[in-house]
Amino acid sequence: MSTTHQLVNYLKGMIIDGVNRAKSGHPGGAMGSMDFVTILYRDFLSFDPEDPKWMGRDRFVLSAGHMSMQLYAILHANGWLDKTELENFRQLGSLTPGHPENHLTPGVECTTGPLGQGAAMSVGMAMASKHHGASLSNDLFNKKTYVLVGDGCMQEDITLGSASIAGHLGLDNLIWFYDKNRKQISGDINRVSSDDEKKIFEGFGWEVIEIDGYDHGAIEKSLAHSRKEGRQKPLLIIGNTIIAKGAKTLEGEHKTHGAPLPADELAATKEALGIPEGKEFYISSESLNDYRKNFPQKSNEAKKWRETLESKLNDKDFRQKYDGYFSPNQNLSTLEYPADSKEATRNSFGRILEKWSHERQDLMGGSADLEPSNMTGGFAKAVGDFQKTSYQGRNIAFGVREFPMSAICNGMALHGGMTPFDATFLSFSDYSRAALRLGALQEARVIHEFSHDSFMLGEDGPTHQPIEHVMSLRTIPQFYVMRPCDGKETEEMMRVGFNHKFPSALILTRQKLPQLVREQHVADIKKGAYILHDVKDPDTIIFATGSEVELAMNVAKSLSDHKTRVVSIPCWKLFFEQEKSYKEKVLGREIKQRVSIEAGTTLGWERFVGDQGLMIGIDHFGESAPAADLAHKYGFTAEQIKPKIENYFS
């Protein structure tokens, strides 16, 4: 048996032991693709053994995140995870959760598990690397991104949408290994798929190589090819593998996909793999030395990279460009919003985005084929398109691919040195939702613009009129939903999003709104809610967001028999993070007549108005008609709301 085969066998033993200890996990696929991953890390992947976060590293993404014990075994061999962490696989407080988590475990580039999203995020990483290479230095920053995808990843449409973008952009620094074992939880893949992946990916503009996943010479040759100069396409390596390769009697059985090996099978398999009896998480010193034989070279490459970077940073122009990505300007310009002007918040966003594009070199993103509607056209013109002929461009033409778009932006953010944004209609946020959730879980700072925020977009009808979307997005932990009422609130919310470590969503209007915010309010906008209009000893309080803040102000002025306070709440989550004293001041619990106005579902507004308050919203789908007609039909005019409040509290 070759030294490489024995090394792979020891790492397979760690997979088996980890899943067995936890009494849960996915050993089959992890065992079946261990040969490729071992050779990749040992002989080809560029990383610093002493620093998992070294900026000059290649990235490895385990898109098939259920195979996490495979990655943990490798990270243990790297010296980045203690044996005790392997022993505590899937246990409370360990660094080895059931699916890899980027903010938790050193060496994990992104949180994976929802299949296909790792593949999509890898496209974002490759794009960020290409852009940094074109703008700063190809030698230093145009690094490779390697990905392991499985049959399940290939079945998720996000994988194909992301692959289409990657092929169009000619991302030759992107390499996917397809662990084609043709098995999944429910059985053989031929029950659900007869795809010809080679034809599909070649049609996307990829280069495709098909190999025996256990032919080490073929693996090495394909990986050497991935690093060859002059390639102009992303590379798919189809590895024909066998699930649970090496298992004594269950090799090739789909039942090994998601369950520990039975006790007898485990013992017989470890014996066949050459693992000493009674040993857990075992690797011989000879095999560990073999795995680490290239560490001195890897460390030297990282040292030379840092020295080269330090030398380049002595050049004033290079330093300025570098700082634009890795120490970006936080003092962004303030725009003008004349008090007598009206402007849709989507237009405010567009003006701000274009202005700040000149001040934030790290700002990069685009729209899902809605530039004229999302108002990202000015940004696109200012920074140019990111294309295979112009990787220095910062506007991304995503096409109609909302889910891949948002996941790709997550990957760009996780790569580092980027502040990505994306844009589409609010009603289509459902397409992106899984990526929004995973971005929040990963602490991936992405600015998501969702325009056309209510039934007020009118004639497009109920398919495009969001009802439950804002409240639904508010339920995502660590996700900051921002619905500003005018241009100034839009700017201040964007400022918060740029400086926050979590993702945010800007919910913006198509219809024009007046400029309501005055200078005395600006400091409180970033607190998420503030008193926009007040009177002495108020007896009524109206809470509103977005376009309904104007409506609330008009209603307050018309309620001559009530002393009415108006509170604008651009961001619930920010508000509830404030000190208790500030929250109590704004909430005014002593005020008994409490009203909320938002052009969406009323569910959730009990947090502000209580069980006895009046919630004005819309809890049904819209209709196709001019906005003014719908506003009147649904009771969203001051003339209709005034008597509703008076009657409710009479």
KAMO-V796498 format. One record per pair of residues at least 12 apart in sequence whose C-alpha atoms are under 7 Angstrom apart, sorted by the first residue. I is the first residue (numbers start at 0). J is the second residue. If there is no record, write none. Layout:
i=I j=J
i=I j=J
This chain:
i=2 j=286
i=6 j=286
i=7 j=33
i=7 j=34
i=7 j=37
i=8 j=272
i=9 j=274
i=9 j=281
i=9 j=282
i=10 j=72
i=11 j=30
i=11 j=33
i=12 j=269
i=12 j=280
i=13 j=72
i=13 j=280
i=13 j=281
i=14 j=26
i=14 j=68
i=14 j=69
i=14 j=72
i=16 j=279
i=16 j=280
i=17 j=68
i=17 j=85
i=17 j=86
i=17 j=88
i=18 j=259
i=19 j=259
i=20 j=86
i=21 j=88
i=21 j=89
i=22 j=259
i=23 j=258
i=23 j=259
i=24 j=257
i=24 j=258
i=24 j=259
i=25 j=65
i=25 j=66
i=25 j=256
i=25 j=257
i=25 j=258
i=26 j=66
i=26 j=243
i=26 j=255
i=26 j=256
i=26 j=257
i=26 j=259
i=27 j=242
i=27 j=243
i=27 j=255
i=27 j=256
i=28 j=66
i=28 j=242
i=28 j=243
i=28 j=256
i=29 j=66
i=29 j=69
i=30 j=242
i=30 j=243
i=30 j=244
i=31 j=240
i=31 j=241
i=31 j=242
i=31 j=243
i=31 j=244
i=32 j=178
i=32 j=240
i=33 j=69
i=34 j=213
i=35 j=212
i=35 j=218
i=41 j=290
i=41 j=291
i=41 j=293
i=42 j=293
i=44 j=57
i=45 j=57
i=45 j=297
i=46 j=297
i=47 j=297
i=47 j=298
i=47 j=301
i=48 j=77
i=48 j=294
i=48 j=298
i=51 j=105
i=51 j=106
i=55 j=139
i=55 j=140
i=56 j=142
i=57 j=142
i=57 j=143
i=57 j=144
i=58 j=108
i=58 j=143
i=58 j=144
i=58 j=145
i=59 j=108
i=59 j=144
i=59 j=145
i=59 j=146
i=60 j=108
i=60 j=109
i=60 j=117
i=60 j=121
i=60 j=145
i=60 j=146
i=60 j=147
i=61 j=111
i=61 j=117
i=61 j=146
i=61 j=147
i=61 j=148
i=62 j=111
i=62 j=112
i=62 j=114
i=62 j=115
i=62 j=116
i=62 j=117
i=62 j=118
i=62 j=146
i=62 j=147
i=62 j=148
i=63 j=112
i=63 j=114
i=63 j=147
i=63 j=148
i=63 j=149
i=63 j=152
i=64 j=98
i=64 j=99
i=64 j=111
i=64 j=112
i=65 j=97
i=65 j=98
i=65 j=112
i=67 j=97
i=67 j=98
i=67 j=99
i=71 j=95
i=74 j=106
i=76 j=287
i=79 j=105
i=98 j=111
i=98 j=112
i=99 j=111
i=101 j=441
i=102 j=441
i=109 j=413
i=110 j=441
i=114 j=151
i=114 j=152
i=114 j=155
i=115 j=152
i=115 j=155
i=115 j=157
i=115 j=158
i=116 j=157
i=116 j=406
i=118 j=146
i=118 j=148
i=118 j=158
i=119 j=157
i=119 j=158
i=119 j=161
i=119 j=403
i=119 j=406
i=119 j=407
i=120 j=406
i=120 j=407
i=120 j=409
i=120 j=410
i=121 j=144
i=121 j=410
i=122 j=161
i=122 j=165
i=122 j=407
i=123 j=407
i=123 j=408
i=123 j=410
i=123 j=411
i=124 j=410
i=124 j=411
i=124 j=414
i=125 j=144
i=125 j=170
i=125 j=172
i=125 j=173
i=127 j=411
i=127 j=414
i=128 j=140
i=128 j=141
i=128 j=142
i=129 j=141
i=129 j=390
i=130 j=390
i=130 j=391
i=133 j=390
i=133 j=391
i=134 j=391
i=135 j=321
i=139 j=304
i=142 j=172
i=143 j=172
i=143 j=173
i=144 j=172
i=144 j=173
i=144 j=174
i=145 j=173
i=145 j=174
i=145 j=175
i=146 j=174
i=146 j=175
i=146 j=176
i=147 j=175
i=147 j=176
i=147 j=177
i=147 j=178
i=148 j=175
i=148 j=176
i=148 j=177
i=148 j=178
i=149 j=177
i=149 j=178
i=149 j=179
i=150 j=179
i=150 j=181
i=157 j=402
i=157 j=403
i=160 j=400
i=160 j=403
i=161 j=403
i=162 j=203
i=163 j=203
i=165 j=233
i=166 j=203
i=166 j=204
i=166 j=205
i=166 j=232
i=166 j=233
i=167 j=204
i=168 j=386
i=168 j=387
i=169 j=231
i=169 j=232
i=169 j=233
i=169 j=387
i=170 j=232
i=170 j=233
i=171 j=230
i=171 j=231
i=171 j=232
i=171 j=233
i=171 j=234
i=172 j=233
i=173 j=233
i=173 j=234
i=174 j=225
i=174 j=233
i=174 j=234
i=174 j=235
i=175 j=234
i=175 j=235
i=175 j=236
i=176 j=235
i=176 j=236
i=176 j=237
i=176 j=238
i=177 j=236
i=177 j=237
i=177 j=238
i=178 j=237
i=178 j=238
i=178 j=239
i=178 j=240
i=179 j=237
i=179 j=238
i=179 j=239
i=179 j=240
i=180 j=239
i=180 j=240
i=180 j=241
i=180 j=242
i=182 j=253
i=183 j=253
i=183 j=256
i=184 j=253
i=184 j=254
i=184 j=256
i=184 j=257
i=186 j=253
i=204 j=232
i=205 j=232
i=205 j=233
i=205 j=234
i=205 j=235
i=206 j=232
i=206 j=233
i=206 j=234
i=206 j=235
i=207 j=234
i=207 j=235
i=207 j=236
i=208 j=235
i=208 j=236
i=208 j=237
i=209 j=236
i=209 j=237
i=209 j=238
i=210 j=237
i=210 j=238
i=210 j=239
i=211 j=238
i=211 j=239
i=211 j=240
i=212 j=238
i=212 j=239
i=212 j=240
i=243 j=255
i=245 j=268
i=245 j=272
i=246 j=268
i=247 j=264
i=247 j=267
i=247 j=268
i=247 j=271
i=323 j=359
i=323 j=360
i=323 j=361
i=324 j=360
i=324 j=361
i=324 j=416
i=324 j=417
i=325 j=416
i=327 j=359
i=327 j=361
i=328 j=358
i=328 j=359
i=331 j=355
i=331 j=358
i=336 j=486
i=336 j=487
i=336 j=514
i=338 j=514
i=340 j=513
i=340 j=514
i=341 j=511
i=341 j=512
i=341 j=513
i=341 j=514
i=342 j=511
i=342 j=512
i=342 j=513
i=343 j=508
i=343 j=509
i=343 j=510
i=343 j=511
i=343 j=512
i=344 j=485
i=344 j=486
i=344 j=489
i=344 j=507
i=344 j=508
i=345 j=373
i=345 j=374
i=345 j=450
i=345 j=507
i=345 j=508
i=345 j=509
i=346 j=374
i=347 j=486
i=347 j=489
i=348 j=489
i=349 j=374
i=349 j=375
i=349 j=377
i=351 j=490
i=352 j=378
i=353 j=377
i=353 j=378
i=353 j=381
i=356 j=378
i=361 j=416
i=361 j=417
i=361 j=418
i=362 j=417
i=362 j=418
i=362 j=419
i=363 j=393
i=363 j=394
i=363 j=418
i=363 j=419
i=363 j=420
i=364 j=393
i=364 j=394
i=364 j=395
i=364 j=419
i=364 j=420
i=364 j=421
i=365 j=394
i=365 j=395
i=365 j=396
i=365 j=397
i=365 j=420
i=365 j=421
i=365 j=422
i=366 j=396
i=366 j=397
i=366 j=421
i=366 j=422
i=366 j=423
i=367 j=397
i=367 j=398
i=367 j=399
i=367 j=400
i=367 j=401
i=367 j=422
i=367 j=423
i=368 j=396
i=368 j=397
i=368 j=398
i=368 j=399
i=369 j=423
i=373 j=422
i=373 j=423
i=373 j=450
i=379 j=394
i=382 j=394
i=401 j=430
i=401 j=431
i=402 j=430
i=402 j=431
i=402 j=434
i=404 j=421
i=405 j=421
i=405 j=431
i=405 j=434
i=405 j=435
i=406 j=434
i=408 j=420
i=408 j=445
i=409 j=438
i=409 j=443
i=409 j=445
i=412 j=443
i=412 j=444
i=412 j=445
i=413 j=443
i=418 j=444
i=418 j=445
i=419 j=445
i=419 j=446
i=420 j=445
i=420 j=446
i=420 j=447
i=421 j=446
i=421 j=447
i=421 j=448
i=422 j=447
i=422 j=448
i=422 j=449
i=423 j=448
i=423 j=449
i=423 j=450
i=424 j=449
i=424 j=450
i=424 j=451
i=425 j=449
i=425 j=450
i=425 j=451
i=425 j=452
i=425 j=465
i=426 j=463
i=426 j=464
i=426 j=465
i=426 j=468
i=436 j=475
i=438 j=502
i=439 j=476
i=439 j=477
i=439 j=478
i=439 j=501
i=439 j=502
i=442 j=500
i=442 j=501
i=442 j=502
i=443 j=500
i=443 j=501
i=443 j=502
i=444 j=499
i=444 j=500
i=444 j=501
i=444 j=502
i=445 j=502
i=445 j=503
i=446 j=496
i=446 j=502
i=446 j=503
i=446 j=504
i=447 j=503
i=447 j=504
i=447 j=505
i=448 j=504
i=448 j=505
i=448 j=506
i=449 j=504
i=449 j=505
i=449 j=506
i=449 j=507
i=450 j=506
i=450 j=507
i=450 j=508
i=450 j=509
i=451 j=507
i=451 j=508
i=451 j=509
i=452 j=465
i=452 j=506
i=452 j=507
i=452 j=508
i=453 j=465
i=453 j=466
i=453 j=598
i=453 j=599
i=454 j=621
i=455 j=626
i=456 j=509
i=456 j=626
i=457 j=623
i=457 j=624
i=457 j=625
i=457 j=626
i=458 j=623
i=458 j=624
i=458 j=625
i=459 j=623
i=460 j=621
i=460 j=622
i=460 j=623
i=460 j=624
i=461 j=620
i=461 j=621
i=461 j=622
i=461 j=623
i=464 j=621
i=466 j=599
i=466 j=600
i=466 j=617
i=466 j=620
i=467 j=599
i=467 j=600
i=477 j=501
i=478 j=501
i=478 j=502
i=478 j=503
i=479 j=502
i=479 j=503
i=479 j=504
i=479 j=570
i=479 j=572
i=480 j=503
i=480 j=504
i=480 j=505
i=480 j=570
i=481 j=504
i=481 j=505
i=481 j=506
i=481 j=569
i=481 j=570
i=482 j=505
i=482 j=506
i=482 j=507
i=482 j=544
i=482 j=545
i=482 j=569
i=482 j=570
i=483 j=544
i=483 j=545
i=483 j=569
i=484 j=544
i=484 j=545
i=484 j=546
i=484 j=548
i=485 j=512
i=485 j=513
i=485 j=514
i=485 j=515
i=486 j=514
i=487 j=516
i=488 j=524
i=491 j=524
i=491 j=525
i=492 j=525
i=495 j=525
i=512 j=546
i=526 j=573
i=526 j=574
i=526 j=577
i=527 j=568
i=527 j=569
i=527 j=570
i=527 j=571
i=527 j=573
i=527 j=574
i=528 j=566
i=528 j=567
i=528 j=568
i=528 j=569
i=528 j=570
i=528 j=574
i=529 j=566
i=529 j=567
i=529 j=568
i=529 j=585
i=530 j=565
i=530 j=566
i=530 j=567
i=530 j=585
i=531 j=565
i=531 j=566
i=531 j=567
i=532 j=564
i=532 j=565
i=532 j=566
i=533 j=563
i=533 j=564
i=533 j=565
i=534 j=562
i=534 j=563
i=534 j=564
i=537 j=562
i=537 j=563
i=537 j=564
i=537 j=590
i=538 j=561
i=538 j=562
i=538 j=563
i=538 j=590
i=538 j=591
i=538 j=592
i=539 j=561
i=539 j=562
i=539 j=563
i=539 j=564
i=539 j=590
i=539 j=591
i=539 j=592
i=539 j=593
i=540 j=563
i=540 j=564
i=540 j=565
i=540 j=590
i=540 j=592
i=540 j=593
i=540 j=594
i=541 j=564
i=541 j=565
i=541 j=566
i=541 j=593
i=541 j=594
i=541 j=595
i=542 j=565
i=542 j=566
i=542 j=567
i=542 j=594
i=542 j=595
i=542 j=596
i=543 j=566
i=543 j=567
i=543 j=568
i=543 j=595
i=543 j=596
i=543 j=597
i=544 j=567
i=544 j=568
i=544 j=569
i=544 j=597
i=545 j=569
i=547 j=596
i=547 j=597
i=548 j=567
i=550 j=636
i=550 j=637
i=551 j=565
i=552 j=565
i=553 j=637
i=554 j=637
i=554 j=640
i=554 j=641
i=557 j=641
i=558 j=641
i=592 j=612
i=592 j=648
i=593 j=608
i=593 j=612
i=593 j=613
i=594 j=608
i=594 j=612
i=594 j=613
i=594 j=614
i=595 j=608
i=595 j=613
i=595 j=614
i=595 j=615
i=596 j=614
i=596 j=615
i=596 j=616
i=597 j=615
i=597 j=616
i=598 j=616
i=598 j=617
i=599 j=616
i=599 j=617
i=599 j=618
i=600 j=616
i=600 j=617
i=600 j=618
i=601 j=614
i=601 j=615
i=601 j=616
i=601 j=617
i=601 j=618
